Amino acid sequence: MKRRLLQPLWVLLAIIFLIEAWFWDHLAPVVARLVAVIPLRELKAWLAGWVERLSPSAALLVFLVPVAPLYPLKFLALALLAGGHWGSGLAIFAFAHLIGLGVAAFIFDVTKPKLLQLNWFAAVYRFVIDLRAKAHAIVAPIMAQIRAKVAELLNSSGDGWAQRTLRRIGELRRRVRATRKVG
């Protein structure tokens, strides 16, 4: 009984974790593009050379310190939320969170070899990777059900606005995929 009551909580936590992982995965290429446009490539090369000379413990500080200046922004966002300014609070929080994830992804890419030399960090890293796989396993059946319902709505002969909208979204997705294959 207790397990059944906790299942929605685990699903919610898995979804949140996967959203974070998705942002991490998708911000890394964005940061890579920024590195290509802005002279961050030289900074990354310099930082990689500098981190190579550091001990693994010092590399951990290099990984943790750049994100610290964003915490005042997050506290400001929480203060705005507490004051009832939902739009600006959420916008500032999202901005700080995305910037933090981008910076962390950039720094982690540079410091990962050194950090994995720390036994406890390597164990935590493996745990997070395993947790991510479990989160996918928890969410996969729900996503399959959602996909089946959407496909059912798309293929139904109904002529309601929902069906028309879903068909248009499906057509748009097919066009985008077709242009990606061509381009």
N, C-alpha and C positions, 0 to 999 in steps of 0.2 A: 504494500500500500504506500509506504513512504517513498519507495523508488518511483512509483507512478506519479506521485505528487511532485517529485523533483525533476521529472523528465522535461517539462517545459522550461525549467530554469537551465538545465544543461543544454537544451537546444538553443535557447537565447544566448547563453555564453559562447556556444560554438559559432553561432552566426556572428556575434560581435568579434570573436577571434578571427574568423575568416575575413570579415570586412577589413580589420586591421592588416591582416596578411595580404589581402588584395591591394590595399593602398601601398603597402611596402613594396610589393612586386611591381606595381604600376608607377610608383614614384621613382624607382631606380632608373628606368629608361628616360624619364623626364629629366632627372638630375644629370644623366649621361648626356642628354642633348644640350642642357645648359652648360655642362662642362665643355662641350664641343664649341658652343657659341661664345661663351665668356671665357676668358683665359683661366678657367679653373683646371684645365688639363695640366698646366704647369704646376698649379697649386697641389693637385693630387699627386703628381710625380714627386714634388718636393716633400709633401707630407708622407708619402710612402717611404721615401729614403730616410726621412727623419724618424719615422716609427720603427723602421728596421733596426735602428741603433738603440732603441729603447728596450727596457725589460717588459715582459708581458704585463706586469702590474702597472707600469707607467702608461702602457698602451691602453689599459682600461680607463685611466684618467682622461686620456685623449678622447676616448669614445664617449665618456659621460659628461665632460665639462661643456662642450659646445651646445648641448641641449638645455643646460641650466638657465641661460638668460631668457628662455621662453616662458619659464614658470610665472614671472610677474604678469605676463600677458594673459596666461590662463587664470590667474587669480583675479585680474581685472574683469575677465569674461564672467567668472563666477559671481563677482560683485554686481555686475550688470544684470545677470540672470536673477540674482536675489532681489534686485531693485525693480524687477518687472520689465526690464528692457530685453525682451527675448530675442528680437532680431539681431541687434548689435552684439549681444552677449554670445549668441550662437555663432555669429559670423566671426567674431574675434577668436572664439575658442577653436572653431574649425580651421581658421587661418593659422593659428599657433600650432595646432596639432599637425596639420599638413606640412608646415615648414619644419617642425620638429622631426617628423618622419623622414622628410627629404634629407635633412642634415644628418640624421642618424644613419640612413641608408648609405649616404656618401662616406661618412666616417667609418662605418662598419666595414664597408668594402675595403678600405685601406688597412684597418686594424685587425680584421678577421684572422689572418694567419698568426699574429702574435697572441690574440685573445684565446685562440683554440689551444695554445700551449698551456694555459691555465686549466688544470684538471677539472676544477669545479665549473668553469665557464663552458668547457667542452661538454660536460654532463648536462648542464642547463640547456645548451644549444641543442643537443640531441633530444632532450625532453621536449623542447618547444617544437622541434620538427616532428616528433612523434605525436604531440598534442594536435598539431595541425592536421596530420593524417586522420586522427580520431575525430576531429571536428568535421572534416570532410565526410567521414563515414556516417556521422550523426545527421548531417544536413542533407546528404545525398538522397535518401528516400523522400524527404519533404520536397526537395527540388524536382525530383522525378514526378511527384504528384502534381506540382504546380505546372510543370511542362506539359503533362498529360491534359490537365484542365484547359490550359491555354490552347493546345492543339485541338482539343474538342470544341472549344469556342470558335477557333479559326475555321474548322471544317464544318461547323453546324450551318444549316441552311437558314438560320435566323437572319433577320434583316434589321435588328436593333442597332442602336448607335454603338453599343459595346462590341458587337461582332464586326461592324464596319471599321471601327477604330483598331481592333486587333488585326484585322486583315491588312489594313494600311501599314501598321507597324511591321507586320510580317513581310509585306512587299518592300518596305524601306530597308529592312535588314538584308533581304535577298539582293537588292540593288547595291548596298554598301559592300557586301561580300563579293559581288561580281566585279565592282570597281577595284577592290583590293587585289583580286586575282589578276586583273588586267594590268594594273599599275604596279 
